[in-house]
Amino acid sequence: MKKKVISALLCMTMVATMLAGCGGPGSDSSKSDAPKKGKAEDFDWQNYKGTTINVMFNEHNYSKAVIKKIPEFEKKTGIKVKYSSTPESNYFDKLNTSLSSHSGDTDVYMTGAYQVWEYAPAGYMEPLDDYINNPALTDKDYNYDDFIPGVVGALKWDLTAGHKVGKGSQWALPMGWELNNISYNKKVLKEKGIAVPKTTDDLLKAAKALKGFNGSGTYGIAVRGTREWATIHPGYMSLFATWGAQDFAIEDGKLVCKLDSKEAIDMTDYWVKLIKEGGSTQWANATWYECGKDLGAKKAAMMFDASSNAYFNNYEGASAESGNIAWSTVPLPKGKTDADAKTNLWIWSLAMNKDSKNKEAAWYFIQYFTSPEYMLWSGTEGASPDTPRTSVMNSDEYKSIVGKADNYLESIAALEKSASIYFTPQPYFFECTTKWAETLQDLVTSKKYKSTEQAMKQLKKDLDKIVADIQIDE
């Protein structure tokens, strides 16, 4: 296996805070098959009329909004769109198969920020800089600088394992970003006389008190639990960072797992108690969908997951509890100060396949569905609340519609300054986080380990072996 060379000076944490500036698109993207430069007068939405492109979506409200507007895109451009929409539980397996074939059958696909670390080095992603910066291919009203810098910057990377994002090529463009926080059924908490938790101790007590709140099978708090990377990054990683823990660090020229630290052990011990005392008996099968569905069906009283997950179950007609869901504006520190609180970030994005045979038409699709005009519609009428565009977020129309959700905008304001991606960039991210999720399951559902400390020390050994071939260039 080839050694991965990492710069020790830049391998500390990942993204700067949400509001840190990242600048415009870089100029270091691959030039091997870059589009030809042209002038603004050469741009025409009908330039690729008659082309057919194939798009792969993860099943999500963001993709549902795009799909609804595909007929308008086809009419405007003359480009025919074929698409598939797959639940997240097997979406990435399906996508990986398509991309690894290098057939070019997929032109555009939906992805997250973490996937860039694997897909871009593997040659599965086309750098977008030469498209964004080409006036013959990009509408003058597209306005790249309108994106929230920390969001769009999290999709830029220089392909060097361990380097922070924010520099290098623009590998994808954001559809929406997700903060992770507490949402809750305000009617249930009021009826039970339970205050909205302000600390993690409050959260544990509330979750325990709400176990069985509406009869057999109902429970206090929904969190993810399947044996996959997606279990780690929402609520768990947010509190992990809040506790002051970290996944990896550079020590003596090696990438070293730090999951055996006191902070990591204490936080994980807390998380296991939260699930055992206030979580679902079906926790080990809980994904994004089950968590949101249970909150919307009055099966869970609270949820610690993406704020938008609750939003998608709160707008009129979305679920049985539509209108009864609210969001916490307290960042849930460990018991110190609000400054300790952190929330891990997720970004759903659109990327172009490096092997696409229809790159200009594919860019038109990405451009159209990340444009200010489309995102104003998706953020208001398309039930896609976490817009990555500043102009949309600041618009009266957006505020009047999304602001109807109780404390939704206020929760974003309370959390955005501490929002970041708190994982250390490294090429075995998915293997490591899947193993991490397996350990959590073992702690909650079996007696494999005598203590959380024993489990995390073993996990540290396992992850050190996984990353052992990574060479640090000091």
C-alpha positions as CSV (number, residue, x, y, z in Angstrom):
1,M,0.0,0.0,0.0
2,K,1.3,3.4,-0.9
3,K,2.4,5.7,1.9
4,K,0.3,8.8,2.5
5,V,2.4,11.9,3.0
6,I,1.0,14.4,5.5
7,S,2.2,17.8,6.4
8,A,2.5,18.0,10.2
9,L,2.2,21.7,10.2
10,L,-1.3,21.7,8.8
11,C,-2.7,18.6,10.3
12,M,-4.4,19.9,13.4
13,T,-8.2,20.1,13.0
14,M,-10.3,20.6,10.0
15,V,-12.5,23.5,9.0
16,A,-12.2,27.0,10.5
17,T,-15.4,28.3,12.1
18,M,-18.4,28.8,9.8
19,L,-17.8,32.5,9.4
20,A,-14.1,32.3,8.6
21,G,-13.3,33.7,5.1
22,C,-12.1,31.2,2.4
23,G,-11.9,33.5,-0.6
24,G,-12.9,32.7,-4.2
25,P,-12.2,29.5,-6.1
26,G,-8.6,28.6,-6.5
27,S,-6.5,28.2,-9.6
28,D,-4.8,24.9,-8.9
29,S,-7.3,22.5,-10.3
30,S,-6.4,19.9,-12.9
31,K,-5.9,21.3,-16.4
32,S,-5.9,18.0,-18.3
33,D,-9.3,18.4,-19.7
34,A,-10.3,21.9,-18.5
35,P,-13.1,23.6,-20.5
36,K,-12.1,26.1,-23.1
37,K,-12.2,29.8,-22.0
38,G,-14.7,32.1,-23.5
39,K,-16.4,35.4,-23.1
40,A,-19.6,36.3,-21.2
41,E,-21.5,36.9,-24.5
42,D,-20.8,33.2,-25.3
43,F,-23.0,32.1,-22.4
44,D,-26.4,30.7,-23.3
45,W,-28.5,28.3,-21.3
46,Q,-29.4,26.6,-24.5
47,N,-25.7,25.9,-25.5
48,Y,-26.0,22.2,-24.7
49,K,-29.5,21.6,-25.9
50,G,-30.1,17.9,-26.8
51,T,-27.6,16.5,-24.3
52,T,-28.7,13.9,-21.8
53,I,-27.1,13.7,-18.3
54,N,-27.5,11.2,-15.5
55,V,-27.8,12.3,-11.9
56,M,-27.6,10.3,-8.7
57,F,-29.4,11.6,-5.6
58,N,-29.5,10.5,-2.0
59,E,-33.1,10.5,-0.8
60,H,-33.5,13.8,1.0
61,N,-35.6,16.9,1.1
62,Y,-32.8,18.7,-0.7
63,S,-32.9,16.3,-3.6
64,K,-36.8,16.2,-3.6
65,A,-36.7,20.0,-4.1
66,V,-34.2,19.6,-7.0
67,I,-36.3,16.8,-8.6
68,K,-39.4,19.0,-8.5
69,K,-37.7,21.7,-10.5
70,I,-36.0,19.4,-13.1
71,P,-38.7,20.0,-15.7
72,E,-38.0,23.8,-15.5
73,F,-34.3,23.1,-15.9
74,E,-35.0,21.0,-18.9
75,K,-37.2,23.6,-20.5
76,K,-34.7,26.4,-19.8
77,T,-31.6,24.5,-21.1
78,G,-32.9,21.8,-23.5
79,I,-30.8,19.3,-21.5
80,K,-32.5,16.0,-20.7
81,V,-32.1,14.7,-17.1
82,K,-32.3,11.1,-16.0
83,Y,-32.0,10.5,-12.3
84,S,-32.2,8.0,-9.5
85,S,-33.0,8.6,-5.8
86,T,-31.7,6.1,-3.2
87,P,-32.1,6.0,0.6
88,E,-28.9,6.9,2.4
89,S,-28.6,3.4,3.9
90,N,-27.3,2.1,0.5
91,Y,-26.9,5.3,-1.5
92,F,-23.1,5.5,-1.1
93,D,-22.6,1.9,-1.9
94,K,-24.5,2.4,-5.1
95,L,-22.6,5.6,-5.9
96,N,-19.2,4.0,-5.1
97,T,-19.9,1.2,-7.5
98,S,-20.8,3.7,-10.3
99,L,-17.8,5.9,-9.7
100,S,-15.2,3.2,-9.3
101,S,-16.3,1.7,-12.7
102,H,-14.9,4.9,-14.4
103,S,-17.7,4.3,-17.0
104,G,-18.9,7.9,-16.9
105,D,-22.5,6.7,-16.7
106,T,-23.1,9.1,-13.8
107,D,-22.5,12.8,-14.7
108,V,-23.6,14.6,-11.5
109,Y,-24.0,13.1,-8.0
110,M,-25.0,14.2,-4.5
111,T,-22.3,13.9,-1.8
112,G,-21.0,15.2,1.5
113,A,-17.9,17.0,2.5
114,Y,-16.2,14.0,4.1
115,Q,-16.5,12.0,0.8
116,V,-14.2,14.6,-0.9
117,W,-11.3,13.1,1.0
118,E,-11.8,9.8,-0.7
119,Y,-13.4,10.7,-4.0
120,A,-11.1,13.5,-5.2
121,P,-7.8,11.6,-4.7
122,A,-9.4,8.5,-6.4
123,G,-10.2,10.6,-9.5
124,Y,-14.0,10.5,-9.0
125,M,-14.4,14.3,-8.9
126,E,-14.0,17.0,-11.5
127,P,-12.5,20.2,-10.1
128,L,-15.1,23.0,-10.7
129,D,-12.8,26.1,-10.6
130,D,-12.4,26.3,-14.4
131,Y,-16.2,26.2,-14.8
132,I,-17.0,28.7,-12.1
133,N,-14.3,31.1,-13.4
134,N,-15.3,30.8,-17.1
135,P,-17.8,33.5,-18.1
136,A,-18.7,31.5,-21.2
137,L,-20.0,28.7,-18.9
138,T,-21.3,30.6,-15.9
139,D,-24.2,33.0,-15.8
140,K,-23.1,36.5,-14.7
141,D,-25.7,36.4,-11.9
142,Y,-24.4,33.2,-10.4
143,N,-22.3,35.1,-7.8
144,Y,-20.0,32.5,-6.2
145,D,-19.0,35.0,-3.5
146,D,-22.6,34.9,-2.2
147,F,-22.0,31.4,-0.6
148,I,-21.3,31.4,3.1
149,P,-17.5,31.2,3.1
150,G,-17.1,28.4,5.7
151,V,-19.6,26.2,3.9
152,V,-18.3,26.5,0.4
153,G,-14.8,26.4,1.7
154,A,-15.3,23.1,3.4
155,L,-15.6,21.6,-0.1
156,K,-12.2,22.9,-1.2
157,W,-9.1,20.8,-0.6
158,D,-5.5,20.4,-1.9
159,L,-5.6,16.6,-2.0
160,T,-3.0,16.2,0.7
161,A,-4.1,14.0,3.6
162,G,-4.1,15.9,6.8
163,H,-4.3,19.4,5.3
164,K,-7.1,21.6,6.3
165,V,-9.9,22.2,3.9
166,G,-10.5,25.7,2.5
167,K,-7.5,25.6,0.1
168,G,-7.1,23.9,-3.2
169,S,-9.7,23.0,-5.8
170,Q,-13.4,23.4,-5.4
171,W,-14.6,19.8,-5.6
172,A,-18.3,20.3,-5.1
173,L,-20.9,23.1,-4.4
174,P,-23.3,23.1,-1.5
175,M,-27.0,22.3,-1.6
176,G,-27.4,22.9,2.1
177,W,-25.5,22.6,5.4
178,E,-26.6,21.0,8.6
179,L,-26.0,21.9,12.2
180,N,-26.6,19.3,14.9
181,N,-28.6,20.3,17.9
182,I,-31.5,19.4,20.2
183,S,-35.0,19.6,18.7
184,Y,-38.0,18.6,20.8
185,N,-41.8,18.2,20.9
186,K,-42.7,21.4,22.8
187,K,-46.2,20.1,23.6
188,V,-44.9,16.9,25.2
189,L,-42.3,18.8,27.3
190,K,-44.9,21.3,28.5
191,E,-47.4,18.5,29.4
192,K,-44.7,16.6,31.3
193,G,-43.5,19.8,33.1
194,I,-39.9,19.3,31.7
195,A,-37.8,22.3,30.9
196,V,-35.8,22.5,27.7
197,P,-32.3,21.1,28.6
198,K,-29.6,23.7,29.1
199,T,-26.7,21.4,30.0
200,T,-25.8,17.8,29.2
201,D,-26.8,16.8,32.7
202,D,-30.2,18.4,32.1
203,L,-30.4,16.4,28.8
204,L,-29.7,13.1,30.5
205,K,-32.3,13.7,33.2
206,A,-34.9,14.8,30.7
207,A,-34.4,11.9,28.4
208,K,-34.6,9.5,31.3
209,A,-37.8,11.1,32.6
210,L,-39.4,11.0,29.2
211,K,-38.9,7.3,28.7
212,G,-42.3,5.8,28.0
213,F,-43.9,9.3,28.0
214,N,-46.7,8.2,25.6
215,G,-46.9,4.5,26.3
216,S,-44.9,1.4,25.4
217,G,-42.2,2.0,22.8
218,T,-42.0,5.8,23.3
219,Y,-38.8,7.2,24.5
220,G,-36.9,10.4,25.5
221,I,-34.3,11.1,22.8
222,A,-33.6,9.9,19.2
223,V,-30.0,9.5,18.1
224,R,-28.5,7.4,15.4
225,G,-27.1,4.0,16.1
226,T,-26.3,1.9,13.0
227,R,-22.8,0.4,12.5
228,E,-21.7,3.0,10.0
229,W,-19.9,6.4,9.9
230,A,-23.2,8.3,9.8
231,T,-23.8,7.4,13.5
232,I,-20.6,9.3,14.6
233,H,-20.8,12.7,12.9
234,P,-24.1,14.3,14.2
235,G,-24.9,14.5,17.9
236,Y,-22.1,12.3,19.1
237,M,-19.3,14.2,17.4
238,S,-20.8,17.5,18.4
239,L,-20.6,16.6,22.1
240,F,-17.2,14.8,21.5
241,A,-15.7,18.2,20.4
242,T,-17.6,20.0,23.1
243,W,-15.9,17.8,25.7
244,G,-12.5,18.8,24.2
245,A,-11.8,15.4,22.7
246,Q,-10.1,14.8,19.4
247,D,-9.9,11.8,17.1
248,F,-6.3,12.0,15.9
249,A,-3.1,14.0,16.5
250,I,0.4,14.1,15.1
251,E,2.9,12.7,17.6
252,D,6.6,11.9,16.8
253,G,5.9,11.9,13.1
254,K,2.9,9.6,13.2
255,L,-0.8,10.0,13.0
256,V,-2.0,8.8,16.5
257,C,-5.5,8.0,17.6
258,K,-6.6,9.9,20.7
259,L,-9.8,8.0,21.5
260,D,-8.3,6.7,24.7
261,S,-8.1,10.2,26.2
262,K,-10.0,11.1,29.4
263,E,-12.2,13.5,27.5
264,A,-13.1,10.9,24.8
265,I,-13.8,8.2,27.4
266,D,-15.9,10.5,29.6
267,M,-17.9,11.8,26.7
268,T,-18.5,8.3,25.3
269,D,-19.6,7.0,28.7
270,Y,-22.1,9.9,28.9
271,W,-23.4,9.0,25.4
272,V,-23.9,5.4,26.3
273,K,-25.9,6.3,29.4
274,L,-28.0,8.7,27.4
275,I,-29.0,5.9,25.0
276,K,-29.5,3.3,27.7
277,E,-31.5,5.5,30.0
278,G,-33.4,7.7,27.5
279,G,-33.0,6.2,24.0
280,S,-34.9,3.8,21.8
281,T,-34.8,0.1,22.3
282,Q,-34.3,0.0,18.5
283,W,-31.4,2.4,18.7
284,A,-29.0,0.1,16.9
285,N,-31.2,0.3,13.8
286,A,-31.7,4.1,13.9
287,T,-30.6,6.2,11.0
288,W,-31.4,9.8,10.0
289,Y,-34.8,8.6,8.8
290,E,-35.9,6.7,11.9
291,C,-34.8,9.5,14.2
292,G,-36.8,12.2,12.3
293,K,-39.7,9.9,11.8
294,D,-40.0,9.0,15.5
295,L,-39.9,12.7,16.5
296,G,-42.6,13.5,14.0
297,A,-44.7,10.5,15.1
298,K,-44.6,11.5,18.8
299,K,-42.6,8.3,19.5
300,A,-39.5,10.3,20.6
301,A,-39.9,13.4,22.7
302,M,-36.5,14.9,21.7
303,M,-33.8,14.4,19.0
304,F,-30.1,15.2,18.8
305,D,-29.4,15.3,15.1
306,A,-29.4,17.7,12.2
307,S,-31.7,20.7,12.8
308,S,-33.1,20.2,9.3
309,N,-34.2,16.6,10.1
310,A,-36.7,18.0,12.6
311,Y,-37.7,20.8,10.2
312,F,-38.6,18.3,7.6
313,N,-41.1,16.8,10.1
314,N,-42.5,20.1,11.2
315,Y,-43.8,22.0,8.2
316,E,-47.5,21.7,7.5
317,G,-48.6,18.2,6.6
318,A,-45.1,16.7,7.1
319,S,-45.9,14.5,10.1
320,A,-48.5,13.9,12.9
321,E,-46.6,16.4,15.1
322,S,-46.2,19.2,12.5
323,G,-46.1,22.5,14.3
324,N,-45.3,21.0,17.7
325,I,-41.6,20.8,17.1
326,A,-39.1,23.4,18.4
327,W,-35.3,23.9,18.6
328,S,-33.0,24.6,21.5
329,T,-31.1,27.9,21.3
330,V,-28.7,26.7,24.1
331,P,-25.5,25.1,22.7
332,L,-25.4,22.5,25.5
333,P,-22.0,22.9,27.0
334,K,-20.6,20.2,29.3
335,G,-21.4,22.4,32.2
336,K,-18.8,25.1,31.8
337,T,-19.7,28.0,29.5
338,D,-21.3,28.5,26.1
339,A,-17.8,28.9,24.7
340,D,-17.2,25.2,25.2
341,A,-20.1,24.2,23.0
342,K,-19.4,23.0,19.5
343,T,-21.5,21.5,16.7
344,N,-20.2,19.3,14.0
345,L,-21.0,20.3,10.4
346,W,-22.4,18.3,7.5
347,I,-22.8,19.7,3.9
348,W,-24.9,18.0,1.2
349,S,-23.4,19.0,-2.2
350,L,-23.5,18.5,-5.9
351,A,-20.3,17.2,-7.6
352,M,-19.3,16.3,-11.2
353,N,-17.9,12.9,-12.1
354,K,-14.4,13.2,-13.5
355,D,-15.3,10.5,-16.0
356,S,-18.4,12.4,-17.3
357,K,-18.6,12.7,-21.0
358,N,-21.0,15.7,-20.7
359,K,-19.1,18.0,-18.4
360,E,-20.4,21.3,-19.7
361,A,-24.0,20.1,-19.5
362,A,-23.3,18.6,-16.1
363,W,-22.0,22.0,-14.9
364,Y,-25.1,23.7,-16.2
365,F,-27.1,21.4,-13.9
366,I,-24.9,22.1,-10.9
367,Q,-24.9,25.8,-11.6
368,Y,-28.7,26.0,-12.0
369,F,-29.4,24.1,-8.7
370,T,-26.9,26.0,-6.6
371,S,-27.9,29.4,-8.0
372,P,-29.3,32.3,-5.9
373,E,-32.7,32.1,-7.7
374,Y,-33.2,28.4,-7.2
375,M,-31.9,28.5,-3.6
376,L,-34.4,31.2,-2.7
377,W,-37.2,29.0,-3.9
378,S,-35.8,25.8,-2.2
379,G,-35.2,27.6,1.1
380,T,-38.7,29.0,1.2
381,E,-41.1,26.8,-0.9
382,G,-38.9,23.7,-1.3
383,A,-38.6,22.9,2.5
384,S,-34.7,23.1,2.3
385,P,-34.1,25.5,5.2
386,D,-30.3,25.5,5.7
387,T,-29.4,27.6,2.7
388,P,-25.7,28.0,1.9
389,R,-26.3,31.5,0.3
390,T,-26.0,34.7,2.3
391,S,-28.5,36.6,0.1
392,V,-31.1,34.0,0.7
393,M,-30.5,33.7,4.5
394,N,-30.8,37.5,4.8
395,S,-33.9,37.9,2.6
396,D,-37.2,38.9,4.2
397,E,-39.0,36.1,2.3
398,Y,-36.7,33.4,3.8
399,K,-36.9,34.8,7.3
400,S,-40.7,35.0,7.1
401,I,-41.1,31.4,6.1
402,V,-38.3,29.5,7.9
403,G,-38.8,31.8,10.9
404,K,-42.2,30.3,11.5
405,A,-40.5,27.3,12.9
406,D,-40.2,27.9,16.7
407,N,-36.6,29.0,17.4
408,Y,-35.2,27.5,14.2
409,L,-33.4,30.6,13.0
410,E,-32.4,31.5,16.5
411,S,-30.8,28.1,17.0
412,I,-28.7,28.6,13.9
413,A,-27.6,32.0,15.2
414,A,-26.6,30.4,18.5
415,L,-24.6,27.6,16.9
416,E,-23.1,28.9,13.7
417,K,-20.0,30.5,15.2
418,S,-19.0,27.1,16.8
419,A,-20.0,25.0,13.7
420,S,-17.1,23.2,12.0
421,I,-16.0,19.8,10.8
422,Y,-14.2,18.4,13.8
423,F,-12.7,15.3,12.3
424,T,-9.0,15.2,11.4
425,P,-8.7,14.8,7.6
426,Q,-7.2,11.4,6.8
427,P,-7.7,8.8,4.0
428,Y,-9.3,6.1,6.2
429,F,-12.1,8.3,7.6
430,F,-14.9,5.9,6.7
431,E,-13.1,2.8,7.9
432,C,-12.3,4.4,11.2
433,T,-15.7,5.9,11.9
434,T,-17.4,2.6,11.0
435,K,-15.2,0.8,13.5
436,W,-16.0,3.6,16.0
437,A,-19.7,3.0,15.5
438,E,-19.3,-0.7,16.0
439,T,-17.7,0.0,19.4
440,L,-20.6,2.2,20.4
441,Q,-23.0,-0.6,19.6
442,D,-21.0,-3.1,21.6
443,L,-21.0,-0.7,24.6
444,V,-24.8,-0.2,24.4
445,T,-26.1,-3.6,23.3
446,S,-23.6,-6.2,24.6
447,K,-21.3,-7.1,27.5
448,K,-18.2,-7.4,25.3
449,Y,-16.4,-4.7,27.4
450,K,-16.2,-4.3,31.1
451,S,-16.1,-0.5,30.8
452,T,-16.1,2.3,28.4
453,E,-12.5,2.9,29.1
454,Q,-11.6,-0.7,28.1
455,A,-13.6,-0.3,24.9
456,M,-12.0,3.0,23.9
457,K,-8.5,1.8,24.6
458,Q,-9.1,-1.2,22.3
459,L,-10.6,1.1,19.7
460,K,-7.5,3.3,19.9
461,K,-5.4,0.3,19.1
462,D,-7.6,-0.8,16.2
463,L,-7.6,2.7,14.7
464,D,-3.8,3.1,15.1
465,K,-3.4,-0.1,13.0
466,I,-5.7,1.2,10.3
467,V,-3.7,4.5,9.9
468,A,-0.3,2.9,10.5
469,D,0.9,3.3,6.9
470,I,0.3,7.0,6.9
471,Q,3.8,8.7,6.8
472,I,4.2,12.2,8.3
473,D,6.4,14.5,6.4
474,E,7.9,16.9,8.9
